[in-house]
Amino acid sequence: MSLFCEKSSLLGIGICKFTDSIADIAFVDRADIKAYVGPPTLQARYEILRSCLQELIRTGIISNIQGSSQYILSDYVTLKEKLNMHEIQEVQTTFHLCKQLAEAAEACEGLSGRTLRKLPFLAHAALDNPYCCDPNKLLNTMIDTARRERSELPD
């Protein structure tokens, strides 16, 4: 703590998952700003899962994709706009995957960002044949994995 006093332009950031368990109340009292940051929103969950899925596609871990070698999943805002349109001009496979991804994001309500980042890899490990990874199967497994993770959360 004495280091904080010696430096005039030092910014200290601390995070804690269980704020009630912080033993050093004097340390907490010295914080000028205390802010609660809740779990990610639906849009944030979608974007976290989308970025993980894009990385699995980029690295070839998800390889059984029909119709495109450069597979880009829509961001959340674009997906919402497409859902409101009557005519979908995009490849059905891409649109279907984005809808599945949105369903997975909904299933992840209450999970932390860290858990969301692990989820696609946990789902991939749970596949019967991870060497032939169908994206639809991975997303279904990811939804099941998210539900299992949520059931293990403390009330």
Secondary structure by P-SEA (a helix, b strand, c coil): caaaaaccbbbbbbbbccccccccaaaaaaccbbbbbccccaaaaaaaaaaaaaaaaaaccccccccccbbbbbcaaaaaaaaacccccccaaaaaaaaaaaaaaaaaccccaaaaaaaaaaaaaaccccccccaaaaaaaaaaaaaaaaaaccc
